[in-house]
C-alpha cells in the first residue's frame, strides 16, 4: 500500500492530499529515509512524521483493506514507538 494512502487510511491525516503535501515537504520517512508518495509500506516498517512539536514514530502492525478505518480501530494497524 502506498504511504500516502496508508497515512489517510489509518487516520494519521484527514485527507490523502494532506498526506501527499507532508510527504512532498520531506517530513515523512520510512525506516529512517525520506520517501515519495508512491513508496510502499510493509508490515514491520517504522513510519516517522516530523511535526513542529517533535517527531513521532509508528510501527506498521498490519495493512488496512478498506479505504478508511474508524479511529477506534487505529491500534490494529499502527503502534506508536519511542
C-alpha positions in Angstrom: 0.0 0.0 0.0 1.3 3.5 -0.9 2.4 5.6 2.1 0.0 8.5 1.2 -2.9 6.1 1.1 -1.7 4.4 4.3 -1.5 7.7 6.3 -5.0 8.5 5.3 -6.5 5.0 5.8 -5.2 4.8 9.4 -6.3 8.3 10.3 -2.9 9.9 10.7 -4.0 12.6 8.2 -7.5 13.8 7.5 -7.2 13.7 3.7 -4.9 12.0 1.2 -3.9 15.4 -0.2 -2.7 16.4 3.2 -0.5 13.3 3.4 0.9 14.0 -0.1 1.8 17.6 0.9 3.5 16.4 4.1 5.5 13.8 2.0 6.4 16.4 -0.6 7.7 18.7 2.2 10.0 15.9 3.4 8.6 15.4 6.8 7.6 11.7 6.3 10.0 8.8 6.4 10.0 5.1 6.4 12.8 3.3 8.3 14.8 6.5 8.6 14.6 7.5 4.9 12.6 10.4 3.5 10.1 9.0 0.9 7.9 9.9 -2.1 4.1 9.4 -2.1 4.4 6.3 -4.2 6.6 4.4 -1.7 5.0 1.2 -0.5 4.6 0.4 3.2 5.1 -3.1 4.6 4.3 -4.7 7.9 7.1 -4.0 10.4 8.1 -0.7 8.8 8.7 2.3 11.1 6.9 5.4 9.7 8.2 8.7 11.1 6.5 12.1 10.9 8.3 15.3 11.9 5.8 17.7 13.5 6.7 21.2 14.7 6.5 19.9 18.3 8.7 16.9 17.6 9.0 13.7 15.7 6.6 10.7 16.1 7.3 7.2 15.0 4.8 4.5 14.3 5.3 0.8 13.7 3.1 -0.7 11.0 1.3 -3.7 12.5 -1.0 -4.6 9.5 -2.2 -3.0 6.3 -5.9 -1.9 6.1 -8.0 -3.5 3.4 -10.7 -0.7 3.5 -10.3 2.9 2.4 -10.9 4.4 5.9 -10.8 2.8 9.3 -12.5 4.1 12.4 -10.3 5.9 14.8 -11.2 3.4 17.5 -9.5 0.6 15.4 -6.3 2.6 14.7 -4.3 0.5 17.2 -4.9 -2.6 15.0 -2.8 -1.0 12.2 -0.2 1.1 13.9 1.6 1.4 17.3 3.5 4.5 18.4 7.1 3.7 19.3 9.7 5.8 21.2 
